Amino acid sequence: MVLDKTSLASAYEQEHTLMGITESATHASDDLRKTLNRLKRAQGQLGAVITAVESGADCRAVVTQLAAVSSAIDRAGFTIISSAMKECLIDNGADGETKQLSVNELEKLFLSLA
């Protein structure tokens, strides 16, 4: 397989975006970092749930940890969706200014449903 500059740039861009969703580098890297942190936290919590079940831990403790895993995964999913919404809904006004505030408000409202 021969890699040219275009395919390398495309691979780099795909690797450094949130689920292939491009936005400004600052927002994309911040969203990606937050999402990865949530998923890694959920991964650790799931490992703890598995260990607890294998060792016959108290039912309440297992369910509490399982709820935390579920919440972390849901939150990561909502973050990914909100990033996609920002990409699709950012609107440049007549003066060329990005109406970022309305997009942030929309994101905040959407994430409050989580």
Secondary structure, 3 states (H helix, E strand, C coil): CCCCHHHHHHHHHHHCCECCECCCHHHHHHHHHHHHHHHHHHHHHHHHHHHHHHCCCCHHHHHHHHHHHHHHHHHHHHHHHHHHHHHHHCCECCCCCECHHHHHHHHHHHHHCC
